[in-house]
Amino acid sequence: MGFPFLTNGYRKSVFGLTLAALTLPGAVFAENSFPAPVEFEGRFRVVPAEPGKPVLPGSSVTIEGSGLKPGQTLVLQRGATVLSSDALTADDKGAVSFTFTLPADAATGLHPVIAIMDQPSSTSLFDVKVSKDVPLSGADGFSVTRVKSAPGLYQSVYSAKSNALFVAAANFRPPAAALLKLNPETLDVVAEVTPPPLPEDQRRAPAEGQPDNGPQPVALFGLAVDDEKGTIWGTNTFDNSVAVYAQDDLALIKQFPPGEVYHARDVKVDAKRGRAYVSASATNGVHVFDTETLEKVAVIEITSGIRGGEFSLMSIAVDPDGNRLFAVSRKSNELAEIDLTTNTVTRVLPLPGAKNASGVDFDAATGTIYVASQDSDNLLIVDLASGEVKHDVTTGAGALNVVFDPVQKLAFVSNRGAGTVTVVSPEGEVVANLDGGSYPNHVASDGKGNIFAANKSLGAEDATADHIALIQKAN
């Protein structure tokens, strides 16, 4: 017996749309209505009408499913309301697609949608995220210089010792990686190296069905500088490791073996203490390295303050003068404060209003924490002393990273989904919302009033892709 698709029931509203609700006959509990369930191993994704842009109220959106069984049928439901009036059927490749238009007054936020599949029976739950349209503004208050750079830009970091901007880049089709040293005023390339591959006995075998492309460079993602030692620390996210390079000639000083730090993301250096701190994303561990001996000396584990909660690390920030490190959790939406003398967690604070907390920075002068969150599209401005959220500012879809500039006294947020960089005052005012190109990924400050933004690519023909931007206050 197949799944009964009926549209003669009562009517309800979903996303502000009026759609027919699914009604089930009384025989739904008969024995033949319970075929053997099969675990769904495919995925559903939400695709906006315009690539690289967020799903906004009034826009068209497509739900694409893959990994289904050919001929498998399904319905998509928001609550008890069916989004598609007719059953959908997977094609001979196990793919399905459904497009609909949101009303202009659709509520922003995460809307849970369930795919109910039959022949075989299975379910999958995912979110349709609707974001607020935050228009561009304030461009006349800033000067922006953009330079096309290497493909696959991730993070950048400024070194006062070298007066240089170091940039990490990684590309996968075709495989490529680079560490660049730029003139911070002109953004011209001063030096560039390709990270060497791992030793042969440490290399991963290609995934099943994938070609063996031979030795590949160990790609860098996160970066930090140690101006006391004249080094650069980088995270090798896909190799679960870290590496250390020389600032002057970009020579590799030490490549740690794979598995040293699971899914290493951010790295921060406390040069005075002689420590490098690396966040192992999707875990609760901050890994601590001695910058003199280049050895790991500790792992700081963070326990969520929420009953049953899971602290899942994303970004970290260091306050060396205050002897503290701050870390945010994307799953439990919390902020952890760590004492760097004892490597112990002193506080874990909730972040009400944050969903998928991702980026963090700290203003030592005022004791203010800035947290960017991808799924709530916002920047939280938090008073550290009280733990109170002083301001909750909508910045744009996919608020991923944030940096606070102590000279301008402004926070800069890279909104990956919206394609913007939002400038926010400590009072929670949006000073500007600047065009960030495709997928703005990271923002960094030189501590002198200059901001560096890196963005990624929609594809080979994307003219706004892979740029390093220098953002300055307009004269």
URZI-V596012 format. One record per residue. SS is DSSP state (2 for helix, 1 for strand, 0 for the rest). OMEGA is omega in degrees with one decimal (none if undefined). NEAR is the number of other ideal C-beta (glycine too) atoms within 10 Angstrom. Layout:
BEGIN
ss = {SS:SS}
omega = {OMEGA:OMEGA}
near = {NEAR:NEAR}
END
This chain:
BEGIN
ss = {0:0:0:0:0:0:0:0:0:0:1:1:1:1:0:0:1:1:1:1:1:0:0:0:0:2:2:2:2:0:2:2:2:0:0:0:1:0:0:0:0:0:1:1:1:1:1:1:0:0:0:0:0:0:0:1:0:0:0:1:1:1:1:1:1:1:0:0:0:0:0:0:1:1:1:1:1:1:0:0:1:1:0:0:0:0:0:1:1:0:0:0:0:0:0:1:1:1:1:1:1:0:0:0:0:0:0:0:1:1:1:1:1:1:1:1:1:1:0:0:1:1:1:1:1:1:1:1:1:1:1:0:0:0:0:0:1:0:2:2:2:1:1:1:1:1:1:1:0:0:0:0:1:1:1:1:1:1:1:0:0:0:0:1:1:1:1:1:1:1:1:1:0:0:1:1:1:1:1:1:1:1:1:0:0:0:0:0:1:1:1:1:1:0:0:0:1:0:0:2:2:2:0:0:0:0:0:0:0:0:0:0:0:0:0:0:1:0:0:0:0:0:1:1:1:1:0:0:0:0:1:1:1:1:1:1:2:2:2:0:1:1:1:1:1:1:0:0:0:0:0:1:1:1:1:0:0:0:0:0:0:0:0:1:1:1:1:1:1:1:0:0:0:0:1:1:1:1:1:1:0:0:0:0:1:1:1:1:1:1:0:0:0:0:1:1:1:1:1:1:1:0:0:0:0:0:0:0:0:0:0:0:1:1:1:1:1:1:1:0:0:0:0:1:1:1:1:1:1:0:0:0:0:1:1:1:1:1:1:0:0:0:0:1:1:1:1:1:1:1:0:0:0:0:0:0:1:1:1:1:1:1:1:0:0:0:0:1:1:1:1:1:1:0:0:0:0:1:1:1:1:1:1:0:0:0:0:0:1:1:1:1:1:1:0:0:0:0:1:1:1:1:1:1:1:0:0:0:0:1:1:1:1:1:1:0:0:0:0:1:1:1:1:1:1:0:0:0:0:1:1:1:1:1:1:0:0:0:0:1:1:1:1:1:1:0:0:0:0:0:1:1:1:1:1:0:0:0:0:0:0:0:0:0:0:0:1:1:1:1:1:1:1:0:0}
omega = {179.0:178.8:-178.5:178.1:-179.4:-179.7:-176.0:179.2:177.2:-176.7:179.3:-178.5:176.3:-173.2:-174.4:177.7:173.7:-176.3:179.5:178.1:179.2:174.8:-176.9:178.7:-178.4:-177.4:-176.2:-178.3:176.9:-176.1:-176.7:174.5:-177.2:174.7:-177.1:178.5:178.3:179.3:-178.9:-177.9:177.5:-179.8:171.8:175.9:-177.8:-174.5:177.2:-178.6:179.8:-177.8:178.1:179.8:-178.7:171.5:-176.3:172.2:-179.9:-178.0:176.4:-179.1:179.6:173.1:-179.5:176.8:177.0:179.0:174.9:173.1:176.6:-179.1:179.0:-179.2:-179.5:169.1:176.5:-177.2:167.9:-170.5:178.5:-173.8:-179.3:179.2:-179.3:-177.1:178.1:176.3:175.8:-178.2:178.5:-179.8:-174.7:175.9:-179.8:-178.5:177.8:-178.2:179.6:-177.9:174.5:-177.7:177.0:175.4:-177.5:-178.6:178.7:180.0:175.8:179.6:-178.8:-179.9:-179.8:178.0:178.5:172.7:179.6:-172.7:179.4:178.0:4.7:-178.5:178.2:175.5:174.4:-179.9:178.2:-176.5:164.3:-177.0:177.5:-175.5:175.6:176.1:177.2:-173.5:174.3:-179.3:170.7:-176.7:-179.1:179.4:-175.7:172.8:-177.8:176.1:-177.0:177.5:175.1:-175.2:-177.6:178.1:175.3:-178.9:177.6:-177.9:173.1:178.3:-179.2:175.0:175.3:-179.9:-177.3:-171.9:-176.3:172.9:177.4:-173.4:176.4:178.7:177.6:179.1:-172.6:178.4:-1.4:-179.6:178.2:176.7:-178.6:165.9:-174.6:173.2:-174.2:166.6:-173.0:179.9:-178.3:-175.1:174.7:179.0:176.9:178.7:-179.7:175.7:169.9:179.6:-179.3:177.5:175.2:171.9:-172.7:-176.9:179.3:-176.0:177.1:173.2:178.6:178.2:-178.6:179.7:179.6:-179.5:174.6:-177.8:178.8:-178.8:-178.6:176.9:177.9:-171.9:176.4:-179.6:177.0:-177.8:169.9:179.1:172.7:-176.6:173.4:-176.8:-178.2:-176.0:173.2:173.6:179.4:177.2:176.9:-168.4:-174.8:175.4:176.6:-174.2:176.6:-179.4:179.6:-179.0:175.9:179.9:-172.3:-176.3:178.7:177.9:177.2:178.2:177.5:170.6:176.9:-176.2:176.5:179.4:-178.8:178.1:-178.0:176.7:-179.3:-176.4:-178.8:170.1:176.6:-178.3:169.1:-173.2:-179.2:-178.4:-178.9:-177.4:170.1:-176.6:-175.7:177.0:174.9:-173.8:-175.7:172.3:177.9:-172.3:168.2:-176.6:-173.5:-179.6:173.1:-175.9:176.5:-177.3:-176.9:176.7:175.6:-175.3:-178.2:168.7:179.5:-179.5:-175.6:178.0:178.6:175.4:-179.8:179.3:-177.5:-178.0:-179.6:176.2:-175.3:-168.6:166.1:-175.6:175.1:176.4:-177.9:172.2:-173.4:-180.0:178.6:176.9:-174.8:169.5:178.7:-179.4:177.8:-179.7:-178.6:-178.6:-177.4:179.1:-179.4:175.1:177.4:174.3:-173.9:174.9:-173.7:174.6:-177.0:-175.6:179.3:178.1:-178.9:180.0:168.3:-174.5:173.6:178.1:-179.0:-177.2:179.1:171.5:-174.5:177.7:-169.5:-175.6:-179.5:169.8:-170.2:172.7:-175.6:-176.7:-177.0:-178.1:-175.9:176.7:176.2:-177.5:176.2:-175.4:-171.9:-173.6:174.6:173.0:-172.2:172.7:173.8:175.5:-167.9:171.6:-172.8:-176.6:-177.3:-174.6:-176.4:171.9:-177.4:-178.5:175.5:-169.4:173.8:-177.2:-177.7:-173.3:173.0:178.1:-167.6:-176.6:-179.8:171.4:176.0:179.0:-174.4:179.7:177.4:-175.3:180.0:174.2:179.2:-175.3:174.7:-179.3:-171.8:-178.1:-176.6:-177.3:-176.5:168.7:-176.3:-179.8:-172.9:177.3:176.8:178.1:178.1:179.0:173.0:-178.3:179.4:172.3:-169.2:175.7:-178.0:-176.1:-178.0:171.5:174.0:-169.7:-171.4:174.1:-179.2:180.0:173.4:-179.3:-178.6:178.3:179.6:-179.5:177.7:-178.7:177.7:177.6:-174.5:-168.1:170.5:-176.6:-173.4:-175.6:-176.4:-176.6:-178.5:-171.2:168.2:178.2:163.0:-179.1:172.9:-178.2:-178.9:173.3:179.6:179.0:none}
near = {13:9:18:14:15:12:13:7:14:9:10:15:12:21:21:14:15:10:19:16:17:18:14:12:10:6:10:12:9:10:7:7:14:11:14:6:11:13:8:21:9:18:12:23:10:16:14:18:13:11:10:19:17:23:23:22:17:13:18:14:20:14:21:14:24:14:14:27:15:11:11:22:19:26:20:22:20:18:13:12:20:24:19:18:11:11:15:20:13:22:12:7:10:15:14:23:13:18:12:16:13:20:14:10:9:21:11:18:15:14:19:11:20:16:23:17:25:17:17:14:16:19:13:20:10:18:14:22:23:24:25:16:14:20:7:15:15:14:13:8:12:19:12:17:13:17:14:12:23:19:19:22:26:21:25:23:24:21:21:11:15:17:11:21:26:27:27:27:25:22:17:12:8:7:12:16:24:23:24:23:22:23:12:22:11:11:20:9:16:15:14:15:16:13:22:14:15:19:10:7:6:14:16:10:7:12:7:5:5:8:7:8:9:9:12:19:18:25:25:27:23:25:26:24:24:21:13:14:20:14:24:27:27:30:29:27:20:16:24:17:22:26:23:19:24:13:20:13:9:19:9:15:14:13:22:22:12:16:10:19:27:15:17:25:22:26:26:22:25:22:18:10:16:16:22:26:26:29:26:22:21:14:18:22:19:25:22:20:25:14:19:11:9:16:10:16:13:14:15:20:13:21:13:19:17:15:5:6:16:15:24:21:24:25:24:22:23:22:18:16:9:15:15:20:26:24:28:30:26:22:17:23:25:25:24:26:19:23:15:19:8:10:17:9:20:10:15:20:18:16:23:11:18:28:18:22:29:24:25:26:22:20:18:14:10:15:14:19:27:24:28:36:28:23:21:24:28:24:28:27:23:26:14:21:9:10:14:11:18:14:19:17:23:17:28:29:27:24:34:23:27:26:22:25:23:14:12:20:13:21:28:32:31:29:29:25:22:28:23:26:27:30:25:24:15:17:10:14:11:18:18:19:22:23:14:30:25:21:24:31:21:25:28:23:22:18:11:13:15:19:24:24:26:28:25:22:19:16:9:8:7:16:9:17:21:21:23:24:22:20:24:14:15:10:4}
END
